[in-house]
Amino acid sequence: MKKGITLDRETADRITLLTLIDYRNYLRKELKGYAKGEWLHADDVISHQKTIEALEMIIDHFGGEVEAA
């Protein structure tokens, strides 16, 4: 017997898209906190910014809307 679950492509894509959007929003929230004075390591600030840019491209690829920050 196979382990795991089987999803149709549309459902899998939707789950992926929602996860990517959630992660992008989390990183934005951390950067907003940093802008308000919350501590965030300088390397993380740069990494978050680059990751958000990459996520925007992938979200667009999956058919999601890219929101202004």
C-alpha positions as CSV (number, residue, x, y, z in Angstrom):
1,M,0.0,0.0,0.0
2,K,1.3,3.5,-0.9
3,K,1.9,5.9,1.9
4,G,0.8,9.5,1.6
5,I,-2.1,11.2,-0.2
6,T,-2.9,11.8,-3.8
7,L,-4.1,15.2,-4.9
8,D,-5.1,16.5,-8.3
9,R,-2.8,19.1,-9.8
10,E,-5.2,21.9,-9.3
11,T,-5.5,21.2,-5.5
12,A,-1.8,20.8,-5.1
13,D,-1.1,24.0,-7.0
14,R,-3.6,25.9,-4.8
15,I,-2.1,24.5,-1.6
16,T,1.4,25.5,-2.9
17,L,0.2,29.0,-3.8
18,L,-1.4,29.6,-0.4
19,T,1.7,28.4,1.4
20,L,4.0,30.7,-0.7
21,I,1.7,33.7,0.0
22,D,1.6,32.9,3.7
23,Y,5.4,32.7,3.9
24,R,5.8,36.0,1.9
25,N,3.4,37.7,4.3
26,Y,5.3,36.4,7.3
27,L,8.5,37.8,5.9
28,R,6.9,41.1,5.2
29,K,5.5,41.2,8.8
30,E,9.0,40.7,10.1
31,L,10.4,43.5,8.0
32,K,7.7,45.8,9.0
33,G,8.5,45.0,12.7
34,Y,12.2,45.8,11.9
35,A,11.2,49.1,10.3
36,K,9.4,49.9,13.6
37,G,12.5,49.2,15.7
38,E,12.1,45.4,16.4
39,W,15.4,43.5,16.3
40,L,16.2,41.5,13.2
41,H,19.7,40.4,12.2
42,A,21.1,42.5,9.3
43,D,21.7,39.3,7.3
44,D,18.1,38.3,7.8
45,V,16.9,41.7,6.6
46,I,18.7,41.2,3.3
47,S,17.7,37.6,3.0
48,H,14.0,38.4,3.7
49,Q,14.1,41.1,1.0
50,K,15.6,38.8,-1.6
51,T,13.3,35.9,-0.6
52,I,10.2,38.2,-1.0
53,E,11.4,39.1,-4.5
54,A,11.8,35.5,-5.4
55,L,8.4,34.5,-3.9
56,E,6.7,37.2,-5.9
57,M,7.9,35.6,-9.1
58,I,6.9,32.2,-8.0
59,I,3.5,33.4,-6.8
60,D,2.9,35.0,-10.2
61,H,3.9,31.8,-11.9
62,F,1.2,29.9,-9.9
63,G,-1.4,32.4,-10.9
64,G,-1.5,34.4,-7.7
65,E,-1.7,38.1,-7.5
66,V,1.4,40.0,-6.5
67,E,0.5,42.6,-3.9
68,A,2.3,45.8,-3.3
69,A,4.2,45.8,0.0
